[in-house]
């Protein structure tokens, strides 16, 4: 087939490459029902639009103000967790 269906669906190897995953990981996600996929005969197929939606729904934006280290320090009571530490040459001994 050389129509819209070929362009819309990709196989497991292509989907793993597209998502930046190993084929084994992707297959495990499919087996657990965590990834939208269709089995046509013996081959798993993935709808590119559904893969994009899957990634978009499960992604987060990086916010340096909410980084794990700063948030952890704030939880421990350090109010200055986001401020840069003084350099050694600036410290008075």
Secondary structure as GFF3:
##gff-version 3
##sequence-region A 1 93
A	DSSP	alpha_helix	4	8	.	.	.	ID=ss1
A	DSSP	beta_strand	9	11	.	.	.	ID=ss2
A	DSSP	alpha_helix	12	19	.	.	.	ID=ss3
A	DSSP	alpha_helix	23	32	.	.	.	ID=ss4
A	DSSP	beta_strand	38	40	.	.	.	ID=ss5
A	DSSP	beta_strand	43	47	.	.	.	ID=ss6
A	DSSP	alpha_helix	48	58	.	.	.	ID=ss7
A	DSSP	three_ten_helix	64	66	.	.	.	ID=ss8
A	DSSP	alpha_helix	68	75	.	.	.	ID=ss9
A	DSSP	three_ten_helix	88	90	.	.	.	ID=ss10
###
